[in-house]
């Protein structure tokens, strides 16, 4: 059968490619060590890039699983005049004003996340639940997979479950619709199951159940969170301006923040993820430079072969194509192996740090990741193969046919330049890792404001002030227990429950964080009472309302007076001042806080959730079993979860910093090893080329030390040039780490100096191996070699 000219041309092209591939494979069989080293280097670099990009894609690039997710936004209120508490809660008055008057939105819904006790068949357990407006699912635009979602007219005793909850607790049976689910002793009727993968809001702990509620309707009632859906064609800026004007009418000085929901979820980790992606791309560049150097050395060794082929009539393009085919084959093979490494690394990363990564359960290898992998293979294959390919095409035939020809000065300069680039990139990585290490150590040594030793923490959902007192009294009887207390928001785990206050008889308002505690809290946590008194059992529900403030609030709002005895309008009398505590994180100083006694404000403890704190004379882990038993004696249906020591809480608060430190440190170590391998290869090749010269020098009287100095001198120059460029690059790039650094500047001289010494030591140690080989050259053997 005869094909047309186009088909003939295609067949010839395919045959040419296959011939080039066969030639490349034969070449690999001749030098298996080179092929294995190149593929392994590429696989590590591409695998690391693929693993990190899969996280970036899942968190930042993949659209949220809602219809038209770009129209969903989180709504806040802000007070620009108070920079310490820039984000305030939305009030019911704000929400009703927006709903009545805002033309930018199709709908809004308020919601709040709770922990509740699920009365299970075996033992009670804690589940994360959402109480929300009946319009929540309409705003999100997601229907139920089985049954229906709640809406107007539904009572507050219906519940919608996640697919995971439905499978685990109800067997995944459609007939489960209508079943009763008991939460905190109250029965709820299951009316629907959401699709697999549905999640709202996005939290480290996945929400299992959604129930409707009717929030308080007084204008100043606080709402935890509000989500809105913009009308088609309305921009975020337009919506922000409209809501800001409406909020300002209700309370002067208040404005609105309208943030895309995707930004709320991914924004806090955006810079950190992009920094990690940039770091791993640098590792890939170091790997490419390393392989380019290997290929240049290999092409120099093949210069006679290339010259013979050119002399026999081979054109420049076939030679260029052949070398590029070999490079692309290396890249594709490395990419395929790297795909396996990337999948393994992705799984390991999510297993170890899934709680710190938003949308972790949605991260996987989709078309974006495979497109990235393909692009990386293509770019790297061409990138490290272009110089050897064009070098072979431009090779001087006569020079290449001469005996002993090993390369040109131009190629030597290119190899040196690639090593300098490797050193520079490795230094940038090391400088970043060094700064994160300094930050981590600084955070570890930062005073917290409380005593974390021998304190056990347990999260509970208590039904009333009587139960909290009964639990405290029973646990306090356990041998080895010093004191017991409850707190609404545990330091370094929960924050951002704030509000405004004013002093009776004075103009102006202030803002503060609120916490609700039992009398033993300050003793249990070792927080000092600086002035006045702490809470006591006298401060019950029927007693005059009292409160405590921290030193930060006293300094900011009462700098020249003692605040003890002052009355905060509608809140109570200040009876004491307590020490400052770092609440939200170790890298943020204490901000103004007001403490309320639980007995006078139990409803807030109930809505926020509570943590029991047990201080002991013995290691806290030895008390866990006895504390659990005591809790079940008071309430058999009470579930305790997230049982940790306070020292573990402190360590967990550093989880993000520890994760970034380990990852950037790993990439820096990999880059450094590759750079060391690169400079070793260049110096070793130099020794090979100049073996005869060294033999002549030694025959003429030069000692081994002089030869050693000569070879190491070349390495020192390359390292010095690389460090000089690296210092400039690090100074320019480490500024992107400013937001995650603590008590260390982005261009810290001590860190830069230490990393320069470390990299110099590693690089020069790599140079020393071939340098010592040169110093031991036998002049007689060297003079006989070509």
C-alpha positions in Angstrom: 0.0 0.0 0.0 1.3 3.4 -1.0 0.9 6.3 1.4 1.0 10.0 0.5 4.0 12.3 0.8 2.8 13.6 4.2 2.5 10.1 5.6 5.9 9.1 4.2 7.4 12.2 5.9 5.7 11.2 9.2 7.0 7.7 8.9 10.5 8.9 8.3 10.3 11.2 11.3 9.1 8.4 13.5 11.9 6.1 12.2 14.4 8.9 12.9 13.2 9.4 16.4 13.3 5.6 17.1 16.8 5.4 15.7 17.9 8.3 17.9 16.3 6.6 20.9 18.0 3.3 20.2 21.3 5.1 19.8 20.7 6.8 23.2 20.0 3.5 24.9 23.1 1.9 23.5 25.1 4.9 24.8 23.5 4.4 28.2 24.6 0.7 28.2 28.2 1.8 27.5 28.1 4.1 30.5 25.6 2.7 33.0 27.1 4.6 36.0 26.5 8.0 34.2 22.9 7.0 33.3 22.0 5.8 36.8 23.6 8.9 38.4 21.8 11.3 36.1 18.4 9.6 36.4 18.6 9.4 40.2 19.6 13.1 40.4 16.7 14.1 38.2 14.2 11.7 39.9 14.9 13.2 43.3 14.6 16.8 42.1 11.5 16.2 39.9 9.9 14.1 42.6 10.4 16.9 45.2 9.0 19.4 42.8 6.0 17.3 41.9 5.2 16.6 45.6 5.3 20.3 46.5 3.4 21.4 43.4 0.6 18.9 44.2 0.1 20.8 47.5 0.2 24.2 45.8 -2.2 23.0 43.2 -4.6 21.5 45.7 -4.6 24.5 48.0 -4.2 27.5 45.7 -5.1 26.5 42.2 -8.0 24.0 42.4 -11.3 25.7 42.6 -13.4 25.2 45.7 -16.0 22.5 45.2 -19.0 24.8 45.1 -20.9 26.2 42.1 -19.3 29.5 41.0 -16.8 29.5 43.9 -15.4 32.9 42.8 -18.7 34.5 44.0 -18.4 33.2 47.6 -16.9 35.5 50.1 -16.4 35.7 53.9 -17.7 38.9 55.5 -16.1 40.7 58.5 -16.3 44.0 60.2 -13.2 46.0 60.9 -12.2 49.0 63.0 -9.3 50.8 61.1 -8.7 52.9 64.2 -7.7 49.9 66.3 -4.7 48.2 64.6 -4.3 45.6 67.4 -7.7 44.1 66.8 -8.3 44.9 63.1 -11.0 42.3 62.6 -14.1 42.5 64.8 -17.2 40.3 65.0 -20.3 40.9 62.8 -23.4 41.8 64.8 -26.9 40.8 64.1 -27.6 44.5 63.3 -24.8 44.4 60.7 -26.2 41.3 59.0 -29.8 42.5 58.9 -28.7 45.9 57.5 -26.7 44.1 54.8 -29.5 41.8 53.9 -32.1 44.5 53.6 -30.0 47.1 51.8 -27.0 45.4 50.0 -27.7 45.0 46.3 -24.4 43.2 45.7 -25.3 39.8 47.1 -27.7 36.9 46.2 -27.7 35.7 49.8 -25.9 35.6 53.1 -25.7 33.1 55.9 -24.2 33.1 59.4 -22.7 30.0 61.0 -20.8 28.8 64.0 -18.6 25.7 64.7 -19.1 23.7 67.9 -17.9 20.5 69.5 -20.7 18.3 70.7 -20.9 15.0 72.5 -22.3 12.3 70.2 -24.1 9.5 72.1 -22.7 6.5 70.2 -23.3 2.8 70.6 -20.0 2.1 72.3 -18.5 5.2 73.9 -19.5 8.8 73.5 -17.3 10.8 71.2 -16.8 14.4 70.1 -17.9 15.6 66.7 -17.5 19.0 65.1 -20.9 20.4 64.2 -22.0 23.6 62.5 -25.1 25.6 63.6 -26.1 27.8 60.7 -28.8 29.9 59.1 -31.4 27.9 57.2 -30.1 29.6 54.1 -26.5 28.2 54.4 -26.8 25.5 51.8 -28.7 27.7 49.4 -25.9 30.3 49.6 -23.3 27.6 49.1 -25.3 26.1 46.2 -24.7 22.4 47.1 -27.7 20.0 47.4 -27.8 16.9 49.5 -26.6 13.6 48.1 -29.3 11.7 50.0 -32.4 13.3 51.4 -32.4 17.1 51.6 -30.8 20.0 53.3 -32.6 22.2 55.8 -34.4 25.4 54.9 -37.0 27.8 56.0 -39.7 26.2 58.1 -37.5 23.4 59.4 -37.2 23.1 63.2 -33.9 23.4 65.0 -33.9 19.6 65.8 -33.1 18.4 62.3 -29.5 17.6 61.2 -27.6 17.0 58.0 -24.6 14.7 58.0 -21.4 14.4 56.1 -20.9 11.4 53.8 -18.1 10.1 56.1 -20.4 10.3 59.2 -23.2 8.5 57.3 -20.8 5.7 56.3 -19.2 5.3 59.7 -22.2 5.6 62.0 -25.2 4.7 59.9 -23.8 2.1 57.5 -24.2 4.3 54.4 -27.9 3.1 54.1 -30.4 5.5 52.4 -32.9 4.2 54.9 -31.0 6.0 57.7 -32.9 9.2 56.7 -35.3 9.8 59.6 -33.0 8.2 62.2 -32.4 10.0 65.5 -28.9 11.3 66.3 -28.3 12.3 70.0 -26.1 15.3 70.5 -25.4 16.6 74.1 -28.4 14.5 75.2 -30.8 16.1 72.7 -32.4 14.2 69.8 -32.0 15.4 66.2 -33.6 13.9 63.2 -31.4 13.1 60.2 -32.9 14.7 57.0 -30.0 14.6 54.6 -26.4 13.5 53.7 -24.0 15.8 51.9 -22.0 14.6 48.9 -18.7 12.9 49.5 -15.9 15.5 49.8 -18.2 18.3 50.8 -16.8 20.4 53.6 -17.8 23.7 55.1 -16.2 25.5 56.7 -12.7 24.4 56.0 -10.9 23.5 59.3 -8.2 21.1 60.4 -10.9 19.1 62.1 -13.5 18.1 59.5 -17.1 19.1 60.2 -19.5 16.1 60.5 -22.9 17.5 61.2 -24.9 20.7 60.3 -28.0 21.9 62.2 -30.2 25.0 61.8 -30.4 27.7 64.4 -32.1 31.0 65.1 -29.4 33.4 66.3 -30.2 36.1 68.8 -32.1 39.0 67.2 -30.9 41.9 69.4 -28.9 44.3 67.2 -25.6 43.9 69.2 -25.8 40.1 69.3 -22.5 38.6 68.1 -22.3 36.3 65.1 -19.3 34.1 64.7 -19.0 34.1 60.9 -20.9 35.2 57.8 -20.6 33.9 54.2 -22.2 35.6 51.2 -22.7 34.8 47.6 -22.1 37.8 45.2 -24.5 38.5 42.3 -23.0 37.7 38.9 -20.8 40.5 37.6 -20.3 42.1 41.0 -16.7 42.6 42.1 -15.2 42.2 45.5 -14.3 45.9 45.7 -17.8 47.0 44.9 -19.3 44.7 47.5 -16.8 45.9 50.1 -17.6 49.5 49.5 -21.3 48.9 49.8 -21.1 46.9 53.0 -18.6 49.4 54.5 -21.0 52.2 54.0 -23.9 50.3 55.5 -21.8 49.3 58.6 -20.6 52.9 59.1 -24.2 54.0 59.4 -24.8 51.6 62.3 -21.6 52.4 64.1 -19.2 55.2 63.1 -15.6 54.0 62.7 -16.7 50.5 61.5 -16.1 49.2 58.0 -16.5 45.9 56.2 -14.0 43.4 54.8 -15.2 41.2 51.9 -12.6 38.4 51.3 -13.0 35.7 48.6 -13.6 32.4 50.3 -10.7 30.8 48.4 -8.4 33.5 49.9 -9.7 33.0 53.4 -8.8 29.3 53.1 -5.5 29.4 51.1 -4.4 33.0 51.8 -2.7 32.3 55.2 -0.4 29.7 53.7 0.0 31.2 50.2 3.4 32.8 50.8 4.8 29.8 52.7 3.8 27.4 49.9 5.2 29.6 47.2 8.5 29.9 49.1 8.7 26.2 49.3 7.9 25.8 45.6 10.6 28.4 44.8 13.1 26.5 47.0 12.4 23.1 45.3 12.7 24.8 41.9 16.1 25.9 43.0 17.0 22.3 43.8 15.8 21.4 40.3 18.1 24.1 38.8 21.0 22.8 40.8 20.3 19.3 39.5 20.0 20.5 35.9 23.4 22.3 36.2 24.9 19.2 37.7 23.6 17.0 34.8 24.6 19.6 32.2 28.2 19.4 33.7 28.1 15.6 33.4 26.9 15.8 29.8 29.6 18.4 29.0 32.2 16.1 30.4 30.7 13.1 28.5 30.5 15.0 25.2 34.2 16.0 25.7 35.0 12.3 26.1 33.0 11.7 22.9 34.7 14.5 20.9 36.6 12.0 18.8 33.4 10.0 18.0 31.6 13.3 17.0 34.6 14.4 14.8 34.6 11.0 13.0 30.8 11.2 12.4 31.2 14.8 11.1 34.1 13.7 8.9 31.9 10.9 7.4 29.2 13.4 6.5 26.9 13.7 9.5 25.2 17.1 9.5 25.0 19.5 12.5 21.3 19.1 13.0 21.3 15.3 13.2 24.1 15.6 15.8 22.2 18.3 17.7 19.0 16.2 17.5 20.8 13.1 18.8 22.3 14.8 21.8 18.9 16.5 22.6 17.2 13.1 22.3 19.6 11.7 24.9 18.9 14.6 27.2 15.1 14.3 26.8 15.2 10.6 27.4 17.1 11.3 30.6 14.5 13.9 31.6 11.5 11.6 30.8 13.1 8.6 32.6 13.9 10.8 35.6 10.4 12.2 35.5 8.7 8.8 35.5 10.8 7.7 38.5 10.2 11.1 40.0 6.5 10.6 39.7 6.7 7.7 42.0 8.9 9.6 44.5 6.5 12.6 44.2 3.5 10.4 45.1 5.3 8.9 48.0 6.5 12.3 49.2 3.0 13.7 48.8 1.5 11.0 50.9 4.2 11.3 53.6 3.7 15.1 53.7 0.0 14.8 54.2 0.4 12.0 56.8 2.8 14.1 58.8 1.4 17.6 58.4 -2.1 17.3 57.0 -3.5 19.2 60.0 -1.4 22.3 59.0 -2.4 22.2 55.3 -5.8 23.6 54.3 -7.9 21.3 52.0 -5.5 18.5 52.7 -8.1 15.8 51.9 -8.6 17.4 48.4 -4.9 17.3 47.5 -4.0 14.7 44.9 -2.4 14.1 41.5 -4.8 15.7 39.0 -4.3 17.1 35.4 -2.5 20.2 36.8 0.1 18.1 38.5 0.7 15.9 35.4 0.8 18.9 33.2 3.4 20.4 35.5 5.4 17.2 35.5 5.4 17.1 31.7 6.5 20.7 31.4 9.3 20.1 33.9 10.6 17.1 32.0 10.5 19.0 28.7 12.1 22.2 30.1 14.8 20.4 32.0 15.6 18.0 29.2 16.1 20.9 26.8 17.7 23.0 29.5 20.6 20.8 30.5 20.9 19.2 27.0 21.2 22.4 24.9 24.8 23.3 25.7 26.2 19.8 25.0 24.1 19.5 21.8 25.2 22.7 20.3 28.7 22.2 21.5 28.8 18.9 19.6 27.3 20.5 16.5 29.9 23.3 16.5 32.9 21.0 17.3 36.1 21.5 15.2 36.5 18.3 13.2 40.3 18.6 12.8 40.8 19.4 16.4 38.6 16.5 17.5 40.6 14.0 15.4 43.8 14.8 17.2 45.0 12.2 19.7 44.4 13.1 23.3 41.8 15.9 22.6 39.6 16.1 25.6 37.7 19.5 25.3 38.0 23.2 24.8 38.6 26.2 27.0 35.1 27.4 26.2 33.6 24.2 27.6 35.8 24.5 30.6 34.5 28.0 31.3 30.9 26.8 30.9 31.5 24.0 33.4 33.0 26.4 35.8 30.0 28.8 35.4 27.6 26.0 36.1 29.4 25.1 39.3 29.4 28.7 40.4 25.6 28.8 39.8 25.2 25.6 41.8 27.1 27.1 44.7 25.1 30.3 44.5 21.7 28.5 44.5 22.8 26.1 47.3 23.8 29.1 49.4 20.4 30.8 48.9 18.7 27.6 50.1 21.0 27.2 53.1 20.5 30.9 54.1 16.7 30.4 54.0 17.0 27.2 56.1 19.4 28.9 58.5 17.0 31.8 59.1 14.1 29.4 59.7 16.3 27.5 62.2 17.1 30.8 64.0 13.3 31.6 64.1 12.4 28.2 65.4 15.0 28.4 68.2 13.9 31.9 69.1 10.3 30.8 69.4 11.2 27.8 71.5 12.9 30.2 74.0 10.1 32.8 74.0 8.4 33.2 77.4 4.7 32.1 77.1 3.5 33.9 80.3 2.2 30.6 81.8 3.7 27.5 83.3 3.4 24.5 81.0 5.1 21.9 83.1 3.0 19.1 84.6 -0.3 20.4 83.2 -2.8 18.1 81.4 -5.4 19.5 79.0 -8.7 17.8 78.0 -11.4 19.3 75.7 -14.9 18.7 77.1 -18.4 19.9 76.3 -20.1 20.6 79.7 -23.8 21.1 80.0 -23.8 23.7 82.8 -21.9 25.5 85.5 -23.0 22.7 88.0 -21.4 20.0 85.8 -18.1 22.0 85.5 -17.9 22.4 89.3 -18.7 18.7 89.8 -16.0 17.7 87.4 -13.5 20.1 89.0 -14.3 18.7 92.5 -14.1 15.1 91.5 -10.8 15.4 89.5 -9.2 17.4 92.3 -9.6 14.3 94.6 -7.3 12.3 92.4 -3.9 11.6 94.2 -1.2 13.7 92.6 -3.5 16.5 91.4 -2.6 20.0 92.6 -5.4 22.0 91.0 -8.1 21.9 88.3 -9.7 24.6 86.2 -11.7 25.3 83.0 -11.0 27.8 80.3 -13.0 28.7 77.2 -10.1 29.2 74.8 -6.8 27.4 75.5 -3.6 29.5 75.0 -1.9 28.8 71.7 -4.9 26.9 70.4 -7.8 29.3 70.1 -8.2 33.1 69.9 -10.1 35.8 68.1 -13.1 36.0 70.4 -13.1 39.8 70.9 -15.4 42.7 71.5 -15.5 46.3 72.5 -15.8 47.9 76.0 -16.1 51.2 77.6 -15.5 52.6 81.1 -18.6 53.9 82.9 -18.6 57.7 83.0 -15.9 58.0 80.3 -16.0 58.7 76.6 -14.5 56.3 74.0 -14.3 52.6 73.5 -11.6 50.0 73.5 -11.2 46.5 72.1 -10.1 43.3 73.8 -10.0 39.5 73.6 -12.4 37.7 75.9 -11.8 34.5 77.9 -14.0 32.7 80.4 -12.3 30.8 83.3 -13.0 29.2 86.6 -11.4 30.5 89.8 -8.5 27.9 89.7 -7.3 28.8 86.2 -4.6 31.3 87.1 -3.1 29.0 89.8 -3.3 26.0 87.6 -1.5 27.8 84.7 0.9 29.7 86.9 -0.3 33.1 85.7 0.5 35.7 88.3 -2.0 38.1 89.8 -0.2 41.5 89.5 -2.8 43.7 91.3 -6.0 43.2 93.1 -7.4 39.7 93.4 -8.3 36.7 91.3 -11.7 35.0 91.0 -13.2 33.0 93.9 -16.2 30.9 94.6 -17.9 34.1 95.9 -18.1 35.3 92.2 -21.2 33.2 91.5 -24.2 33.8 89.2 -26.0 35.9 91.8 -23.0 38.0 92.9 -22.0 41.4 91.4 -20.4 41.0 88.0 -16.6 41.1 88.2 -13.7 40.7 85.7 -9.9 40.7 85.4 -7.8 42.4 82.8 -4.3 41.7 81.7 -1.3 44.0 81.9 -1.4 44.7 78.1 -4.9 46.2 78.5 -3.9 48.1 81.6 -0.9 49.6 79.9 -2.8 50.6 76.7 -6.0 52.0 78.2 -5.0 52.9 81.8 -1.3 53.9 81.6 -1.3 56.4 84.5 -3.8 54.8 86.9 -4.7 51.6 88.6 -7.7 50.0 86.8 -8.8 48.0 89.8 -12.2 49.2 90.8 -13.2 50.7 87.5 -16.5 49.6 86.0 -16.8 48.5 82.4 -20.2 49.4 81.2 -22.5 46.3 81.0 -19.6 44.0 81.8 -18.6 44.3 85.5 -16.0 45.7 87.9 -12.3 45.2 87.4 -11.1 43.4 90.5 -7.6 42.5 89.4 -4.8 42.7 86.9 -3.1 39.4 85.7 0.1 38.7 83.8 0.3 38.8 80.0 0.0 35.5 78.1 0.8 34.8 74.4 -2.5 33.5 73.3 -2.7 33.2 69.5 0.9 32.2 68.8 4.4 32.5 70.3 5.4 35.1 67.6 2.7 37.5 68.6 2.9 39.6 71.8 0.1 39.7 74.3 -2.9 41.9 73.3 -5.5 43.4 75.6 -7.6 40.7 77.3 -10.6 40.5 79.7 -11.2 37.5 81.8 -14.8 36.6 83.0 -15.8 34.1 85.7 -17.5 31.1 84.2 -20.2 31.0 86.9 -21.4 34.4 85.7 -21.1 33.7 82.0 -21.6 30.0 81.4 -23.5 30.5 78.2 -20.2 31.8 76.6 -18.2 28.8 77.8 -20.9 26.5 76.4 -20.9 28.1 73.0 -17.1 28.4 72.7 -16.3 24.9 74.1 -14.2 24.3 77.1 -10.8 22.8 78.1 -10.2 21.2 81.5 -6.7 21.9 82.9 -5.2 19.5 85.5 -2.0 20.5 87.2 -0.3 17.8 89.1 2.7 16.9 91.3 3.4 13.9 89.0 3.9 13.6 85.2 0.6 14.6 83.6 0.4 11.5 81.3 0.3 9.3 84.4 -3.0 11.0 85.4 -4.9 10.4 82.1 -6.6 7.1 83.1 -7.7 8.4 86.5 -9.0 11.7 85.0 -11.0 9.8 82.4 -12.5 7.6 85.0 -13.4 10.5 87.2 -15.1 12.3 84.3 -17.2 9.2 83.5 -18.3 9.0 87.1 -19.7 12.5 87.0 -21.3 12.1 83.5 -21.2 8.7 81.7 -22.0 10.4 78.4 -19.1 12.9 78.6 -16.4 12.5 76.0 -12.9 13.8 76.5 -10.8 14.4 73.4 -7.6 16.1 72.3 -5.9 15.0 75.5 -2.5 16.6 75.6 0.1 18.0 78.0 0.5 21.8 77.9 4.0 21.2 76.8 2.6 19.3 73.8 0.3 22.2 73.1 3.3 24.5 73.0 5.1 22.2 70.6 2.0 21.8 68.4 1.8 25.6 68.1 5.2 25.5 66.4 4.0 22.8 63.9 4.0 25.2 60.9 7.4 26.5 61.6 8.7 23.0 62.2 7.2 21.8 58.9 8.7 24.7 56.9 12.1 24.3 58.6 12.2 20.5 57.9 11.2 21.0 54.2 13.5 23.9 53.5 16.3 22.2 55.4 15.8 19.0 53.4 15.9 21.0 50.1 18.9 22.9 51.2 20.7 19.7 52.2 19.9 18.2 48.8 21.0 21.3 47.0 24.3 21.4 48.9 25.0 17.7 48.2 24.3 18.3 44.5 26.5 21.4 44.4 29.3 19.4 46.2 28.9 16.6 43.6 29.1 19.3 40.8 32.3 20.9 42.1 33.8 17.4 42.7 33.1 16.5 39.1 34.6 19.7 37.7 37.8 19.3 39.8 38.1 15.6 39.0 37.8 16.3 35.3 40.4 19.1 35.7 42.7 16.6 37.3 42.1 14.1 34.5 42.9 16.7 31.8 46.0 18.0 33.6 47.5 14.8 34.8 50.4 15.0 32.4 51.0 18.6 33.4 51.1 17.7 37.0 53.6 14.9 36.2 55.9 17.4 34.4 55.7 19.8 37.4 56.6 17.1 39.8 59.4 15.8 37.6 60.8 19.4 37.6 60.8 19.6 41.4 57.3 20.6 42.5 56.2 18.7 45.6 52.8 17.2 46.4 51.8 20.2 48.5 52.3 22.5 45.6 50.1 20.4 43.3 47.5 20.1 46.0 47.5 23.9 46.5 47.2 24.4 42.7 44.1 22.1 42.4 42.4 23.4 45.6 43.0 26.9 44.5 40.7 26.3 41.5 38.0 25.0 43.8 38.4 28.0 46.2 37.9 30.4 43.3 34.8 28.7 42.2 33.4 28.6 45.7 34.2 32.2 46.3 32.5 33.3 43.1 29.5 31.2 43.9 29.2 32.6 47.4 29.5 36.2 46.2 26.6 35.7 43.8 24.8 33.7 46.4 25.0 36.4 49.0 23.4 38.8 46.6 20.7 36.3 45.7 20.0 35.5 49.3 19.7 39.1 50.3 17.2 39.7 47.5 15.1 36.5 48.0 15.1 35.9 51.8 12.9 39.0 52.2 10.0 36.8 51.1 10.5 35.0 54.4 10.0 38.1 56.5 6.4 37.2 57.4 7.6 33.9 59.0 10.8 35.1 60.7 10.9 36.0 64.4 13.5 38.1 66.1 15.9 37.7 63.2 16.3 39.8 60.1 16.0 38.5 56.6 19.7 39.3 56.0 21.1 38.3 59.4 24.9 38.5 59.0 25.6 35.7 61.6 23.3 33.3 59.8 24.7 34.2 56.4 28.3 33.8 57.7 27.5 30.4 59.3 25.9 29.0 56.2 28.8 30.3 54.0 31.3 28.5 56.2 29.2 25.3 56.1 28.9 25.4 52.3 32.6 26.2 51.9 33.6 23.3 54.1 31.4 20.8 52.2 32.5 22.1 48.8 36.2 22.2 49.6 36.0 18.7 51.1 34.6 17.6 47.8 37.5 19.3 46.0 40.0 17.7 48.3 39.3 14.1 47.0 40.5 14.7 43.4 43.2 17.2 44.7 44.8 14.5 46.8 44.6 12.1 43.8 46.5 14.7 41.7 49.1 15.1 44.5 49.8 11.4 44.4 50.4 11.3 40.6 53.5 9.2 39.7 55.5 11.5 37.3 56.7 8.5 35.2 53.2 7.2 34.6 51.8 10.7 33.9 54.5 11.4 31.3 53.7 8.2 29.4 50.0 8.9 29.3 48.2 10.7 26.5 
